[in-house]
Amino acid sequence: MPPQQRQWQSHAQDRERQALSPESPFLYSLNVRAGNDEVSSYFGMRKISLGKDASGITRIFLNNQPYFQHGPLDQGFWPDGLYTAPTDDASAMTSM
């Protein structure tokens, strides 16, 4: 029995890539067909990294630019339970 033939086709419009950011929440459309099956979805492209700002301080970068996060999650780290307090008493101590 011969192996199943697979054919891949990619169709993309000829334009510059747009990176996803809070200021520009651009999403690409995606359609995938395999035989009689078809799935439609969407996706965004972005790059998150660490880098040095103009003062040499390590910052979070979004799409190769320093990006300040407003309201990041304030959550403790517990060696015995990772992100969960090991006991209710330990958790109560942090909320005082």
N, C-alpha and C positions, 0 to 999 in steps of 0.2 A: 504494500500500500504506500503510495507516494506521500511525502510529508505535506501537511496543509500549507497552502500558499498564503502568504501574508503580504499585504500591500499597505504602505503608509503614504499618506498625502498630507501635506501641510499647506494651508492657504493663509497668508498673512498680508495685510495691507502694508504698502510701502510707506511707513511713517516712523518718526522717532519714537522710541520707547518712552512711556510716561511712568514715572515712579509714583507709587501710592504714598500719600502723606495725609495727615489730618487736614491740611490746608487745601489739598488737591486729591480727593478720594477717588481717583480714576480706577475703574475696573474694566478688564478685558472680558469679552464674551468668549466662550469656549464650547465647541460642539465636537463630539467624538462619535464616530460611527464604526461599528463592527458588524458586518453582515447586515441583518435587518434591525439591529439594535442601535439606538442613538441616545446619547446623553448630552444634555446642555447644562452648562454651569458658567461660573465667572471666577476670575482670580485677579489679584493685584500683585505687582512686583515692587519689592522694597528691599533695602539693605540695612540691617541693624548691626552696628559694630561699636567698638571702643576706639577712641582716638584722642589726640591731644588738641586742646583748643589753642587760641592765640597766646594764652598765658602759660601754656605747657601743662595744664591740668587735664587729667584723663576724664573724659566725658562720654556720655552715650551719644553716638552719631546715628542719624537717620538719613539714608541716601547720601552718605559721605559729608554731611553737614552736622555740626553740633546741634543737639536738640534737647531743650529743657522739658522735662516731664512735669506737667502740672498735676498734682494730686496722686502720686504713686501710692500703691498699696502699702500701708503701714502695718507690718506684720513681723512678729518676732521670730527668731530662730532658736529652737530648743534642741541641743545635742541628743537628748533622749527621745525626742519625738518629731524631729525635723521641724515642721511648721505648726505642730500641735503641742500645746503645753502637756508635760508628762502627767500632771495632776490638776484637779480643779483648783486646789490651793495655790499652785504656782501661777495659774492663769489669773486668779483674783488679785494676786500681788502686783501684777503689771497694770491693772486698771485703776489702781489707787492713785 
